[in-house]
Amino acid sequence: MVDSTNSVAELTESFAIKAEESKALQLELTKTVERERLLRQFMVISWVGFAALTAVIVTMVKK
C-alpha cells in the first residue's frame, strides 16, 4: 500500500511538473508569435514607406 501511495504521489508530482513545463512552453510560443507578428507589421510598413518615398522622389525628378 505504501508503494502505491508513493507511486501515486510521484505521478502527481510528475504531472504537475509537466503541466508547468507545458504552460511555460505555451507562454514562450505566444511571445514568439507576437514578436513575429510585430516584425511582419514593421516590414510591411517599411516597404510601403520605401515605395511611397521612391514614388515622391521619382515624381519630383520628372517635373
C-alpha positions as YAML, in Angstrom:
chain: A
units: angstrom
residues:
- id: 1
  name: MET
  ca: [0.00, 0.00, 0.00]
- id: 2
  name: VAL
  ca: [2.86, 2.36, 0.81]
- id: 3
  name: ASP
  ca: [4.43, 1.71, -2.60]
- id: 4
  name: SER
  ca: [1.23, 2.54, -4.43]
- id: 5
  name: THR
  ca: [0.82, 5.73, -2.38]
- id: 6
  name: ASN
  ca: [4.39, 6.74, -3.21]
- id: 7
  name: SER
  ca: [3.93, 5.98, -6.89]
- id: 8
  name: VAL
  ca: [0.69, 7.99, -6.97]
- id: 9
  name: ALA
  ca: [2.46, 10.90, -5.29]
- id: 10
  name: GLU
  ca: [5.35, 10.61, -7.74]
- id: 11
  name: LEU
  ca: [2.97, 10.52, -10.70]
- id: 12
  name: THR
  ca: [1.06, 13.52, -9.37]
- id: 13
  name: GLU
  ca: [4.31, 15.43, -8.93]
- id: 14
  name: SER
  ca: [5.46, 14.39, -12.39]
- id: 15
  name: PHE
  ca: [2.20, 15.58, -13.95]
- id: 16
  name: ALA
  ca: [2.44, 18.87, -12.08]
- id: 17
  name: ILE
  ca: [5.97, 19.42, -13.38]
- id: 18
  name: LYS
  ca: [4.91, 18.55, -16.93]
- id: 19
  name: ALA
  ca: [1.94, 20.93, -16.66]
- id: 20
  name: GLU
  ca: [4.27, 23.74, -15.54]
- id: 21
  name: GLU
  ca: [6.64, 22.98, -18.42]
- id: 22
  name: SER
  ca: [3.72, 22.94, -20.83]
- id: 23
  name: LYS
  ca: [2.49, 26.31, -19.56]
- id: 24
  name: ALA
  ca: [6.00, 27.75, -19.87]
- id: 25
  name: LEU
  ca: [6.33, 26.47, -23.43]
- id: 26
  name: GLN
  ca: [2.90, 27.79, -24.32]
- id: 27
  name: LEU
  ca: [3.80, 31.21, -22.93]
- id: 28
  name: GLU
  ca: [7.06, 31.22, -24.88]
- id: 29
  name: LEU
  ca: [5.20, 30.24, -28.05]
- id: 30
  name: THR
  ca: [2.71, 33.06, -27.52]
- id: 31
  name: LYS
  ca: [5.55, 35.55, -27.07]
- id: 32
  name: THR
  ca: [7.28, 34.27, -30.20]
- id: 33
  name: VAL
  ca: [4.11, 34.54, -32.28]
- id: 34
  name: GLU
  ca: [3.58, 38.10, -31.04]
- id: 35
  name: ARG
  ca: [7.17, 39.07, -31.89]
- id: 36
  name: GLU
  ca: [6.82, 37.55, -35.36]
- id: 37
  name: ARG
  ca: [3.56, 39.45, -35.94]
- id: 38
  name: LEU
  ca: [5.17, 42.74, -34.90]
- id: 39
  name: LEU
  ca: [8.17, 42.07, -37.15]
- id: 40
  name: ARG
  ca: [5.86, 41.40, -40.10]
- id: 41
  name: GLN
  ca: [3.97, 44.64, -39.45]
- id: 42
  name: PHE
  ca: [7.25, 46.55, -39.23]
- id: 43
  name: MET
  ca: [8.47, 45.06, -42.52]
- id: 44
  name: VAL
  ca: [5.22, 45.87, -44.34]
- id: 45
  name: ILE
  ca: [5.18, 49.44, -43.04]
- id: 46
  name: SER
  ca: [8.85, 49.86, -44.00]
- id: 47
  name: TRP
  ca: [8.29, 48.61, -47.56]
- id: 48
  name: VAL
  ca: [5.19, 50.77, -48.01]
- id: 49
  name: GLY
  ca: [7.13, 53.79, -46.77]
- id: 50
  name: PHE
  ca: [10.02, 52.99, -49.10]
- id: 51
  name: ALA
  ca: [7.66, 52.66, -52.08]
- id: 52
  name: ALA
  ca: [5.90, 55.94, -51.22]
- id: 53
  name: LEU
  ca: [9.19, 57.80, -50.80]
- id: 54
  name: THR
  ca: [10.51, 56.39, -54.07]
- id: 55
  name: ALA
  ca: [7.32, 57.48, -55.86]
- id: 56
  name: VAL
  ca: [7.64, 61.00, -54.43]
- id: 57
  name: ILE
  ca: [11.29, 61.26, -55.48]
- id: 58
  name: VAL
  ca: [10.55, 59.97, -58.99]
- id: 59
  name: THR
  ca: [7.67, 62.43, -59.33]
- id: 60
  name: MET
  ca: [9.89, 65.33, -58.18]
- id: 61
  name: VAL
  ca: [12.67, 64.38, -60.62]
- id: 62
  name: LYS
  ca: [10.27, 64.11, -63.58]
- id: 63
  name: LYS
  ca: [8.95, 67.67, -63.08]
...
